[in-house]
Amino acid sequence: MGSTIKLLRILPLFDRNGAVDQYIPVTAGFGAEEEDAALRRVDKVIPMKKWAFTQHCIPEGYTGISINHTTTAERAQAIHDAGLQTIGLDLEARANLKEVLQRCDAVAYNMRNPHIKQIRSVTNTICGLNVPKIALGVNTRDDYDLTRAGGYDYFLGEFYLRHIFSEGTPKAKLGPIQANKLAVLAEVTRWQHESTDNFEQIAQIVQRDVFLTLSLIKMANSAFFGSVSKVNTLKDAIVRIGIKNLTSWSTAILTTAVTEKRTPEIARSSLVRARFMENLAAAQRKNRWLAFFTGLASVSDVMLGEPLKEALQDMHAPPEVERYLNYHDDIGYLYGLATAYIAGNKRALTSLVANDAALGERLHTAYISAELWVGDILHSIE
C-alpha cells in the first residue's frame, strides 16, 4: 500500500542571508515518466531552479539533478556529460563513492544523520572545500547556529518558516494598512461562513481595500481564466471569478498583504496548505471553505506574529476551526493528510489513507493543483 503514495513537495532553499535562493522539488514514489510529467507542471510555477532533488529523470527546464546512494557511477557520468549540475544527497560509504562524488557540483547533508561528521570529512576530501554545502533539516535555532558556524552555504528546514510563540509573547503590532486588510479578511471569512451570496454586499466589502479590488481585477484578467476579453470593473471581475471561488481568492490576496513584512515564503506555504486542503475537501464532498480556512489558520500564528488562539480570534475564525487543528472531525482528518504529505511523512500517510487507493493517488494531483493556483496568485499580484 505504501508504494502507491506519490510525494511531490516544493521546498524553499535559503541562502546565508535568510533569503529564498531557489525552490526545489522533492519527489518519491513516481515512475520516470510520471515524475517527468509532474515536474513539467511544477516548472510552470517555479521556472528558475538551481538543483532538483529528483531520482529518475531529467525534465526539460531543470538545471540539476540529485545523485544519491543508489546512483551508479555510469548514471552520474551521463548526467555530468549532459552538462547538468548535480547534487549529492543521502550519500553513504561504498566502493564507488569517489567516482560519484567527483561529479557533484554541490552536496546536501542531513543534519539528523549520526555520521554527518564522517560524511562531511569524506566529501570535503573528494569534492574539495569550496563545493557548495546544503544543510537539510535546519529546524531550530541550535541547528541554524551550528550550520552557519560550520560553513554551510544553503539551508533548508522549518527554522526559516516557523517561529515558536510562547503564551507570554506580546502581540505583534500591525500597521494601519495591514490592520485594515486583516479587518477585511475577517469580513470575507464571515460572509463565507454565513453563506452570503448577496453580490452587492460582497462588492461593498471588497471595495474597502483598494489593493484587494485592483488585485481581483488583475486576477480576473490573468491566464488562469484563459479569457481574451479584458475586465475593468470589480463587478465584471467578480462575475468572471465566480462567487463560489471569490472567498478563497480574496483570502489569498489579503494573506499575502498582511504578511508582507515577513518572509514571503510564510504566505506561500500557508496558501499552498489551504488550497491543498480545499482540493481534498472538494474531492470528498466536504466543506471546501472550512477546509481552506483551516489550512490557512494552521500557520496564522506565524503570519500574524502572535499565539495561535489570538491569531484565530483576529482572523474571526469559525469556532470549529480550532477543533480541526487538533485533528478532530472530517476536516481535521484532511488537515492530518495535508500536514503529513507536506512533511513527507509516508508512514503517517499510509496509516491515514488506509485502504483507500484512490485517495492515495489523488494526493499528489491535489498538491500540484494547489502549487499551480498559488503560483498564479503570487504572479498576478506582484
Stockholm file with secondary structure:
# STOCKHOLM 1.0

chainA/1-382         MGSTIKLLRILPLFDRNGAVDQYIPVTAGFGAEEEDAALRRVDKVIPMKKWAFTQHCIPEGYTGISINHTTTAERAQAIHDAGLQTIGLDLEARANLKEVLQRCDAVAYNMRNPHIKQIRSVTNTICGLNVPKIALGVNTRDDYDLTRAGGYDYFLGEFYLRHIFSEGTPKAKLGPIQANKLAVLAEVTRWQHESTDNFEQIAQIVQRDVFLTLSLIKMANSAFFGSVSKVNTLKDAIVRIGIKNLTSWSTAILTTAVTEKRTPEIARSSLVRARFMENLAAAQRKNRWLAFFTGLASVSDVMLGEPLKEALQDMHAPPEVERYLNYHDDIGYLYGLATAYIAGNKRALTSLVANDAALGERLHTAYISAELWVGDILHSIE
#=GR chainA/1-382 SS CGGGCCEEEEEEEEETTSCEEEEEEEEESCCHHHHHHHHHHHHHHCCCCSCCBCSSCCCTTCCEEEECTTCCHHHHHHHHHTTCEEEECSCCCCTTHHHHHTTCSEEEEETTCTTHHHHHHHHHHHHCTTSCEEEECCCSHHHHHHHHHTTCSEEESGGGTCCCCCTTCCCCCCCHHHHHHHHHHHHHHHHHHTTCCCHHHHHHHHTTCHHHHHHHHHHHTSGGGTCSSCCCSHHHHHHHHCHHHHHHHHHHHHHHHHTTTSCHHHHHHHHHHHHHHHHHHHHTTCCHHHHHHHHHHTTHHHHHTSCHHHHHHHTTCCTHHHHHTTTCHHHHHHHHHHHHHHHTCHHHHHHHHTTCHHHHHHHHHHHHHHHHHHHHHHHHTC
#=GC SS_cons         CGGGCCEEEEEEEEETTSCEEEEEEEEESCCHHHHHHHHHHHHHHCCCCSCCBCSSCCCTTCCEEEECTTCCHHHHHHHHHTTCEEEECSCCCCTTHHHHHTTCSEEEEETTCTTHHHHHHHHHHHHCTTSCEEEECCCSHHHHHHHHHTTCSEEESGGGTCCCCCTTCCCCCCCHHHHHHHHHHHHHHHHHHTTCCCHHHHHHHHTTCHHHHHHHHHHHTSGGGTCSSCCCSHHHHHHHHCHHHHHHHHHHHHHHHHTTTSCHHHHHHHHHHHHHHHHHHHHTTCCHHHHHHHHHHTTHHHHHTSCHHHHHHHTTCCTHHHHHTTTCHHHHHHHHHHHHHHHTCHHHHHHHHTTCHHHHHHHHHHHHHHHHHHHHHHHHTC
//
